[in-house]
């Protein structure tokens, strides 16, 4: 199972396996030294390279959703509750052959999970799972029905509005919004290309805020990426940070601040923060490499303006970071990390969740508690 964003798409016992202290960056309060990292795995997860546990979103109550990959490389969704217990799930109709299956992308404050599945014909379908475990499937009108086409439901807000993207029969991508009553509106960013594998994307579980504003990106006719903001009324503003040679958008907070990543003309990655008024701040984590294809990616921002993401150092290793509104950084690594720590999302309590990769190439979930 694959997505455009690069993340490959009963009640279980608690899976807390390790506690550790975070590391403190310059200029941050001593209380940051008390940060604790909890690591976890879904029971039954595969232990081969590329298998493991991949959290994708956490809600204000501390519940986490994501996906896990079993020993047969089949994908399954999961929800981890605040008490540490884990429930795996599969959407009806989900594929059972390698690289197919179910995935959870976003979780609301009510416990509703947005995600979807890939069937045995390699077609994607959108859907959501209620806190009671009921699953509703949907397909956007116009979505393709051939292998690797279909509907990807990615993000939702507390009102039950869902955002995502779909691939049509010509392999062009389009964004969509599904209202809480099921009405679906598709959209294309101005300037989005219309050739195969061009178009409009919504990339992570954190890309729609409580007001219904959506952050995403699009590939133009030259396959160059640019960011966009779609306001609740449907108006779309496109953007690129200064010196960008390609922009992606990964998170938006309730005030409309957007974070993401851009690449400069030297092929170095930088995170960015776009203010609700359109101003840009580049984000480069301390220790980030300065060579080609290294650098920083900002992945999510909460209502307090705290940003999380990851960076690649000069030796090629990946590390997590958080950045406070004053611009001070904390960098951290999950215990057991050997090949990289990848924060994905931060909730209103400042809890960060993501995954890390061990020495055997297996991924494990973590939650960093401030």
MIDO-243349 format. One line per 2 residues: for each residue x, y, z of C-alpha. Coordinates in Angstrom, 3 decimals. Example, Ala and Ser with C-alpha at 12.3 -4.5 7.8 and 13.67 -1.06 7.14 Angstrom:
% residues 2
12.300:-4.500:7.800 ~ 13.670:-1.060:7.140 .
This chain:
% residues 370
0.000:0.000:0.000 ~ 1.385:3.407:-0.973 .
0.226:7.007:-0.736 ~ 1.335:10.148:-2.502 .
2.717:11.416:0.839 ~ 5.302:8.663:0.937 .
3.818:6.830:3.881 ~ 2.972:3.330:2.833 .
-0.481:2.986:3.398 ~ -10.822:-7.003:19.530 .
-9.146:-5.202:22.578 ~ -5.431:-5.801:22.921 .
-3.170:-5.647:25.959 ~ -1.226:-2.431:26.636 .
1.945:-2.230:24.554 ~ 4.119:0.190:26.539 .
7.652:-1.141:26.301 ~ 10.020:1.686:27.196 .
10.332:5.069:28.938 ~ 13.109:7.570:28.378 .
14.002:11.216:28.884 ~ 13.936:13.681:26.003 .
16.913:15.917:25.281 ~ 16.888:19.629:25.913 .
17.833:22.207:23.305 ~ 19.239:25.687:23.926 .
16.993:28.332:25.432 ~ 14.231:25.983:26.621 .
12.872:25.720:30.131 ~ 14.234:23.097:32.487 .
10.804:21.476:32.588 ~ 11.479:20.183:29.071 .
13.974:17.794:30.609 ~ 11.029:15.938:32.123 .
9.673:14.900:28.733 ~ 9.011:11.163:28.520 .
8.961:8.957:25.444 ~ 6.719:5.881:25.425 .
7.279:3.330:22.660 ~ 4.737:0.746:21.540 .
3.873:-1.900:18.963 ~ 0.580:-3.366:17.845 .
0.417:-7.033:18.955 ~ 1.065:-9.359:16.006 .
3.056:-6.829:14.027 ~ 5.604:-8.067:11.490 .
9.296:-7.980:12.301 ~ 10.787:-7.791:8.801 .
12.321:-4.808:7.056 ~ 9.645:-2.183:6.359 .
7.137:-3.878:8.645 ~ 6.087:-2.640:12.075 .
3.921:0.084:13.618 ~ 3.295:3.514:12.025 .
1.266:6.062:14.045 ~ -0.263:8.839:11.922 .
-2.327:11.084:14.210 ~ -3.266:11.738:17.847 .
-6.292:13.572:19.223 ~ -6.506:16.014:22.166 .
-7.407:13.155:24.512 ~ -4.223:11.250:23.637 .
-5.742:8.507:21.466 ~ -3.552:7.537:18.502 .
-4.383:6.016:15.133 ~ -2.222:4.704:12.337 .
-1.409:1.439:10.644 ~ 0.714:-1.636:11.162 .
2.264:-4.064:8.702 ~ 2.156:-7.781:9.418 .
4.593:-10.550:8.499 ~ 2.875:-10.951:5.113 .
3.210:-7.202:4.390 ~ -0.549:-6.718:4.712 .
-1.641:-3.392:6.225 ~ -4.080:-2.968:9.126 .
-5.392:0.035:11.031 ~ -5.190:0.501:14.786 .
-6.314:2.775:17.592 ~ -4.247:3.134:20.763 .
-6.246:4.448:23.704 ~ -4.896:6.802:26.382 .
-4.585:3.880:28.819 ~ -2.163:2.155:26.433 .
-4.529:-0.540:25.176 ~ -4.574:-1.129:21.417 .
-7.355:-2.279:19.089 ~ -6.416:-3.303:15.528 .
-9.049:-3.038:12.797 ~ -9.667:-3.793:9.137 .
-12.177:-2.178:6.836 ~ -14.722:-4.505:5.224 .
-13.441:-5.282:1.753 ~ -9.813:-4.571:2.606 .
-7.263:-6.560:0.632 ~ -5.498:-9.541:2.103 .
-2.563:-9.829:-0.301 ~ 0.833:-8.199:0.164 .
0.887:-4.359:0.133 ~ -2.930:-4.088:0.391 .
-5.110:-3.619:3.463 ~ -6.419:-0.928:5.811 .
-4.972:2.285:7.185 ~ -5.893:4.933:9.757 .
-4.800:8.501:8.959 ~ -6.584:10.874:11.323 .
-8.542:10.721:14.579 ~ -11.013:13.314:15.860 .
-11.658:14.368:19.437 ~ -14.740:12.109:19.290 .
-12.643:9.062:18.390 ~ -13.769:8.855:14.769 .
-10.950:7.623:12.547 ~ -10.578:8.582:8.897 .
-8.619:6.282:6.636 ~ -9.537:3.727:4.055 .
-8.285:0.640:2.375 ~ -6.813:-0.899:-0.750 .
-8.676:-3.940:-2.067 ~ -7.280:-7.061:-3.718 .
-7.631:-5.359:-7.105 ~ -5.263:-2.615:-5.838 .
-8.018:0.024:-5.919 ~ -8.234:2.586:-3.076 .
-11.437:3.399:-1.193 ~ -12.118:6.083:1.396 .
-13.872:5.606:4.677 ~ -14.160:6.335:8.362 .
-14.551:4.283:11.542 ~ -16.688:5.462:14.453 .
-15.521:5.165:18.050 ~ -17.889:2.199:18.338 .
-16.119:0.354:15.506 ~ -18.632:0.862:12.686 .
-17.031:1.507:9.293 ~ -18.487:3.622:6.469 .
-16.953:3.357:3.005 ~ -17.201:5.930:0.241 .
-15.747:6.649:-3.199 ~ -15.554:10.086:-4.749 .
-17.541:10.346:-8.004 ~ -15.027:10.310:-10.835 .
-12.424:8.271:-8.958 ~ -10.678:5.693:-11.129 .
-11.372:1.998:-10.707 ~ -8.148:0.511:-12.050 .
-5.112:-0.603:-10.050 ~ -3.526:2.220:-8.001 .
-6.450:4.549:-8.656 ~ -9.317:5.468:-6.350 .
-10.112:7.499:-3.230 ~ -7.779:8.407:-0.352 .
-9.560:9.926:2.673 ~ -6.793:11.554:4.708 .
-7.932:14.085:7.319 ~ -10.995:15.060:9.362 .
-11.977:17.732:11.841 ~ -14.237:17.697:14.941 .
-17.297:18.566:12.819 ~ -16.825:15.359:10.800 .
-15.662:17.085:7.612 ~ -13.215:14.879:5.706 .
-10.536:15.988:3.247 ~ -8.492:13.890:0.872 .
-7.634:13.285:-2.745 ~ -8.526:10.864:-5.512 .
-6.929:9.626:-8.703 ~ -9.136:9.560:-11.781 .
-9.123:7.137:-14.717 ~ -6.459:9.263:-16.440 .
-4.217:9.083:-13.349 ~ -4.709:12.778:-12.551 .
-5.128:13.738:-8.865 ~ -7.872:15.949:-7.426 .
-8.732:17.125:-3.922 ~ -12.106:16.593:-2.261 .
-14.104:17.588:0.807 ~ -16.827:15.350:2.266 .
-19.306:16.998:4.608 ~ -20.604:15.313:7.741 .
-23.837:14.418:5.911 ~ -21.999:12.785:3.030 .
-22.022:15.476:0.346 ~ -18.741:15.472:-1.608 .
-17.160:18.420:-3.407 ~ -14.044:17.935:-5.523 .
-11.563:20.716:-6.195 ~ -8.344:21.521:-8.033 .
-5.757:24.073:-7.010 ~ -5.227:26.857:-9.580 .
-2.236:25.884:-11.680 ~ -2.503:22.158:-10.975 .
-1.336:20.042:-13.888 ~ -3.687:17.809:-15.844 .
-1.271:15.171:-17.116 ~ -0.879:11.755:-15.463 .
0.451:11.925:-11.877 ~ -0.030:15.681:-11.701 .
-2.825:17.406:-9.783 ~ -3.942:18.266:-6.255 .
-3.100:16.453:-3.006 ~ -4.004:16.459:0.679 .
-1.176:14.686:2.414 ~ -1.558:13.955:6.158 .
-4.097:13.492:8.932 ~ -3.400:17.063:10.139 .
-4.367:18.950:6.968 ~ -7.887:20.207:7.846 .
-8.574:22.439:10.829 ~ -11.658:22.943:12.983 .
-12.940:25.738:10.735 ~ -12.691:23.535:7.649 .
-9.628:25.176:6.098 ~ -7.459:22.694:4.187 .
-3.720:22.787:3.509 ~ -2.201:20.750:0.706 .
-0.042:20.905:-2.375 ~ -0.233:20.393:-6.101 .
1.990:19.349:-8.987 ~ 1.958:21.750:-11.923 .
2.443:20.986:-15.626 ~ 6.185:20.681:-15.032 .
5.743:18.346:-12.035 ~ 6.908:21.100:-9.674 .
5.076:21.173:-6.327 ~ 3.471:24.232:-4.712 .
1.451:24.702:-1.532 ~ -2.183:25.762:-1.289 .
-4.711:26.863:1.318 ~ -8.408:26.226:0.671 .
-10.562:28.335:2.979 ~ -13.896:27.055:4.395 .
-15.773:28.853:1.624 ~ -13.799:27.094:-1.110 .
-11.449:29.895:-2.183 ~ -7.915:28.634:-2.839 .
-4.680:30.551:-2.302 ~ -1.468:29.067:-3.679 .
1.929:29.743:-2.138 ~ 5.646:29.023:-2.080 .
8.149:30.145:0.564 ~ 10.934:32.416:-0.702 .
13.679:30.488:-2.543 ~ 11.493:27.399:-2.909 .
12.065:25.032:-5.784 ~ 9.235:22.773:-4.646 .
6.776:23.093:-1.736 ~ 4.682:20.563:0.206 .
2.213:21.297:3.029 ~ 1.726:18.900:5.943 .
-0.188:20.556:8.793 ~ -2.564:23.421:9.637 .
-3.643:24.599:13.095 ~ -6.967:26.175:14.192 .
-5.662:29.702:13.523 ~ -4.690:28.779:9.954 .
-0.905:28.607:10.400 ~ 0.581:26.036:7.994 .
3.791:24.032:8.201 ~ 5.552:21.915:5.622 .
8.764:21.520:3.696 ~ 10.409:23.124:0.693 .
13.519:22.334:-1.305 ~ 15.866:25.080:-2.497 .
17.860:25.286:-5.739 ~ 20.717:23.371:-4.075 .
18.367:20.471:-3.277 ~ 18.495:21.190:0.466 .
15.278:20.760:2.448 ~ 13.944:23.373:4.851 .
10.864:23.387:7.029 ~ 8.627:26.429:6.924 .
5.899:28.123:8.934 ~ 3.309:30.139:6.999 .
1.426:32.541:9.253 ~ -2.354:33.017:8.919 .
-1.534:36.329:7.209 ~ 0.765:34.729:4.645 .
4.224:35.525:6.032 ~ 6.924:32.827:5.995 .
9.502:31.676:8.532 ~ 12.076:29.062:7.505 .
12.665:26.259:10.004 ~ 16.084:24.620:10.145 .
16.681:22.348:13.111 ~ 20.022:22.571:14.958 .
22.274:19.824:13.620 ~ 20.464:19.505:10.298 .
22.738:18.613:7.398 ~ 23.559:21.136:4.715 .
24.292:18.724:1.886 ~ 22.086:17.772:-1.023 .
18.768:16.119:-0.033 ~ 19.371:16.560:3.694 .
17.781:19.181:5.956 ~ 14.528:19.724:7.858 .
10.840:18.866:7.413 ~ 8.131:20.503:9.571 .
5.249:18.062:9.845 ~ 2.605:19.493:12.204 .
1.675:22.521:14.353 ~ -0.730:22.737:17.289 .
-2.939:25.565:18.538 ~ -0.112:26.938:20.716 .
2.123:27.280:17.660 ~ 4.469:24.435:18.655 .
5.881:22.730:15.559 ~ 7.177:19.174:15.278 .
9.009:17.363:12.513 ~ 12.308:15.716:11.751 .
15.699:16.510:10.292 ~ 18.521:14.592:8.637 .
22.008:15.274:9.942 ~ 25.316:15.337:8.037 .
25.753:11.599:8.600 ~ 22.355:10.776:7.118 .
20.635:9.981:10.438 ~ 17.118:11.266:11.157 .
16.075:12.915:14.437 ~ 12.905:14.454:15.827 .
12.447:18.058:16.898 ~ 9.959:20.452:18.356 .
10.097:24.215:17.954 ~ 8.302:26.608:20.287 .
6.678:29.875:19.097 ~ 9.769:31.835:20.196 .
11.944:29.785:17.841 ~ 13.728:27.591:20.419 .
14.283:23.926:19.555 ~ 14.295:20.611:21.373 .
15.776:17.677:19.460 ~ 15.118:14.084:20.469 .
15.482:10.444:19.491 ~ 13.172:7.625:20.488 .
14.825:4.916:22.594 ~ 15.799:2.022:20.328 .
16.177:4.312:17.325 ~ 18.997:3.153:15.052 .
17.924:4.410:11.624 ~ 15.744:7.391:12.413 .
13.036:9.044:14.533 ~ 10.072:10.490:12.590 .
7.516:12.627:14.471 ~ 4.259:12.913:12.540 .
1.805:14.923:14.646 ~ 1.382:17.006:17.814 .
-1.864:17.460:19.746 ~ -3.149:20.369:21.814 .
-1.503:18.961:24.959 ~ 1.890:18.989:23.242 .
2.046:15.205:22.936 ~ 3.982:14.147:19.837 .
3.491:10.832:18.109 ~ 5.327:9.154:15.253 .
7.582:6.190:14.630 ~ 11.221:5.182:14.730 .
13.207:2.580:12.813 ~ 15.417:0.075:14.623 .
18.664:-1.567:13.535 ~ 16.725:-4.300:11.698 .
14.667:-1.870:9.630 ~ 11.490:-2.447:11.666 .
9.339:0.527:12.655 ~ 7.861:1.108:16.122 .
5.438:3.697:17.428 ~ 6.257:6.323:20.021 .
4.559:9.078:21.984 ~ 6.545:11.943:23.497 .
4.810:13.355:26.582 ~ 5.938:16.849:27.675 .
